[in-house]
Amino acid sequence: MQCFPGGMRLMNLKKLGVRRCPEPVLPLPEEMSHCYTSLERLTLYGCESLKSLPLGLFPKLRCLTIQECIYFETLLIPDGIENQILTTVESLTINCCNNMISFPCGGIPAPQLSYLSVGACKNLKALPDQMHTLLSSLQAFMLWDCPKIESLPEGGLPSKLSHLLISNCKKLAGGRRDWGLQRLPSLTHFALSGESEDVESFPEEGLLPSTLRWLYFGNMPNLKSLNRRGLQILGSLKRMQIWDCPQLKSFPEEGLPTSLFVLILLDCPLLNPRCRREGGEDWHKVAHVPLIVMDGEAIFDQLYLGSMDPLYAYSISAT
């Protein structure tokens, strides 16, 4: 099917999902353009011929998801009405669109956007321009499997950002010292993962802000140590998860932040034995942490509880 049947009455349509439609027609014929006026949620999944999407068609759109549209290239913002559109958009997700090459020139004017996820866009070379001003309400930003992105936009990330995840973006991760995360007063959750061969010590001094409460990092094959000065500033840290770091040998002699409530270690074969209560050389560095989970085995309040799902351990510690 290329468009809606002509007799359908969709004037009050608020939610629309189009799944694996090989040749969707957007925009719809003029006589059906009223279908867009009330639309709040739009999901396009597996629409192979979709190359672009004119955002000016949807005056009330709140949530937009574009996924596995393999020939999708970019969003379109009509000239001259930048200040009149996207004022209602709160969530934007673009995943698995390998032919996407860019965001609209000049950025995305979406002052209410609070959630942005971009993943598995192999040919995307840059993030939206002027994110720090045009996306002033952004609170959560997820970026993964975008190997050609080399840097954050000029001006950095929005000041209200609280959740940041960057995974498998090797070129971008290489310049992490220039991200300016310490200038983000609301950042509380940060995750970094990927096969970054240059990472031997983490987190670098000056990389993370003192407001951080949750730190997740892994898949770092050459990580050998944790940076003492990079950790010392994290006086609000509650949860830390480390995974797939085969060369990580020990924690800093000064130990981990005293605020830490949950420590999860997965696939760290050199480190895990050192954190055992019985005979572990690093036990004195982690003994103050109420909940420790190592490869599914949990120690809670220093009492061994046996096998435990680490995701469950994380959930019961949420604060």
N, C-alpha and C positions, 0 to 999 in steps of 0.2 A: 504494500500500500504506500502511495506517495503522499497523500494528504487525507484529511478527514472527509467522510462522505458528505456530499453537499447538503443533505437535509438535516444534519446534526445541529442542534441548538446548544451552543457552548458559551453563552454570554457570561455565565457565572462560574466558569471553570477556574479552579484555584490550584489544582495539582495535575501535572501531566508528565507521564513517563513514556518515552518512545524507546523500544528495545529491539535491537537487531533489525531495524528497518533499512534496507539497502539503499533506498533512494528517497529520503524524506525531502519534502519541499518546504523550505523556509526562506523567505516568508511565505505564508499561505496566500492564496488568491485574495485580491482586495475585498471581495464580498464576504470573506471570512475573517478579516483582520480584527474584528471585534473579539475574537477568541483570546487575544492576548491581553486585553485590558484589565482583566481580573486575575491573571495567572500569578501565583505566588511561588510555586515550586516547579522547577523544570529539570527533568533528568533525561539525558540522551545517552543511550548505552549501545555500543556496537553499530552505530549508524555509519557505514563505511564511506558513503559518498559525501558526508558532511565536511566541508572545508572551512567554513567560517560561520559565525553566529552574530547577527546584528542585535546588539544589546538594547538599542533604542526601541525595539518592538515591545518591550515588557515594562510598562510604567510602574507595576506593583510587585515585581519579582523580588523575592526574599532569598531563595536558595536555588543555586544553579549547580548541576553536576554534569560533567561531560566525561565519559569513560569509554575506553576501548573504541574510540572513533579514529581509526588508523590513519585517515587522510585529513583529519582536522588540523588546520594551520594556525588560526588565530581568532580572537574575538574582534568584533567590529564596533567602533564607536563613531556615530555620524559626526561630521564636522559641524561646529557651531552651536551644539546643544550640550556641551560637556557638563554644564552646571545644572541641567534639567533631568539628567538620567542617573540611574544607579543609586539614587538617594535612599532606596529601600533595601538594597541587597545586603544581606547579613552573612551569607555563606557561599563560598565558591570553591568547587573541587574540580580539578582537571587531572585525570589519571590515565596512563597507558595510551597516550596520543603521541606516537613516535614521530609523526610528521609535523608536530607543532613547532614552529620556528620562532615565534615571538609573541609578546603581548602588544596591545595597541601602543603606537608611538605616543609618548607623553604620559603614559601610565593609565591607571584605572581610577576614575573619579568615583570612589565608593566610600563616602565618609562614615557609613554605618557598618561596613564589613568588619566582622569580628573573627571570622574563621576562614583561613585560606590553606588549601592543600593542593600541592602540585607534585605529581609523582610519575616516574617511568615515562618521561618525555625526553627521549634520547637525543633529540636534535635541538632542544630549547637552549639558547645560548645566554639568555639574560632574564632576570626577574623584572617585574613591572617597575617603570621609572617612578621616582618620587614617592616611594612607599611611605616614607616618614611623614609626608604631609597629606597625600591623597587617600591613604588608608589609615587615617588617624585613630580609628577605633579598633584596629586589629589587635586581638588578644592571643590568638593561637595561629601559628604558622608551621605547617608540616611540609618539608621538602625532601624528596627521596628519589634516587635513581635518575638524576639529571646530570650526566657526566660532563656536559659541555659548559655548564655554568661556572664561571671563574671567580665572580665576586658578587657582593651585595650591591644594591643600587647606591648611587651617590647620595649621601645623607643618612645612610644606614637604615635601620628598622624603626618602626613606630614606637613611641615612648610607652604606650600602654601594653605592649606585648608582654604576656605572662608565661606562655608556653611556646617553646621553640624546639623543633626536632629537625635535624639534618642528618640524612643517612645516605651513604653511597654516592656522595658528590665529591669525588676525589679532588678535583681542581679547586673547588670552593673551600674545602676543608684545609687545603694547603695554605690559604691566606687567613686563617681564623683569627690571627692576632690583630687583623685590621677590622674585625666585625664591630668593634665598639660595644660589646655586650655590657661592659661596666657602666655605660651611659643609659641603660634601660632600668629605670627605677622600679618597674613592676615585674621584672622577670623572676619567676619562682621555679619553673620547670625547664630543664634543659637536657636534651638527648643528642649525642653525637655517636655515630657508628659508621663503619665502613673500613675497607682494607687500605688504610692510610699508612703507607710504608715508612713515612717520615716521622711518625709519632713514636718516640722512645720514652718520653716523660709527659705526663698529663695530670691535671690541667696546668697549662703554663701560667706563670705569674702574670696577673693583670688581665687574664682572659674572662673570668667569671665575676659577676657582681655578688656582693655580700648578701643580697636579698634571696639568693637561691635556696630553695627548700628541697628540691628533688633533682638528683644528678644521675644520669644513665649514660654509660658509654661502653663500647665493646667492638668486637671484630677488628681489633688492632693487633696484627700479628707480631709487630716489633716493639710493642709497649713493654718496657722493662721496670719502670718505677713510677710512683705517684709523686708529683711535685709538692714538696712540703709547703712552699710559700703560696702555691696556687690553692692549696686546701685550707691554709690557715685563715684566710679571709672569710670562709664559708661558715660563719657563726650561727646561721639560721638553718643549716642543712639538717633535714630530717631523714631522708631516704637516699641511699646510694646503691646502684646496681652496676656490677661489672661483669661482662660476659665475653667469652672467647678471646682471652688474652693469654696465649700459651707461654709467653716469656715473662710475664709479670711475676716477680719473685717475692716481694715483701712490701709492707706498708712503711711509711716514714717512721723514723725512730720516735718522733714526737706524737705518733698515733694519729687517730682520726678525730674530726671535730667532736667535741663533747656533746653537742646538740643532737648527734646522729641517733635515730631511733630504730632504723631498719637498714641492714646490710645484706645484700644478695650477691652471691658469687656463683657464676655459672661457667663451666669449662675453663677454669683457670688452674691447671693441674699442678703448677709449682706453688701457687699461693695458698690454695685450699688446705693442704696438710699443715701449713704453718699457723693456720687460724683455729686449729682444733683445741678444744679445752684441755685435753690430755696430751701434754708434750709439745704443743704447738709453739714454735719460736716467736710467733707474732701474737700469741693469745693475749698478752698483757696490753697490746695496742688496741684490741677490739673488745675486751672483756666488759667495757662499760656500755656496749650497745645492747639494748634489751632484746632485740630479735635479729638473729643471724641465720641466713639460709644459704647452704652450700650444696649445689647440685641436688636440690630437692630434699635435703636433710636440714631440719630446723633446730636451732637452739633458742629457746625463749626464756628470758630471765635466767640465763645460764643453766637451764635444765634441758637435757636432751629429750626431744620429743619424737625423734625418728623421721621417717619419710614424710615430706610435706610438699604440696604443690606451691612453687614459688609465687605464682600469680595470686593464689589464695593468701599467702603470707603477706603479699603487698596490699591486698584489699583490706585485710583486718587492721592494717596499720595506718590506713588513710586518715589524715588529719586536716 
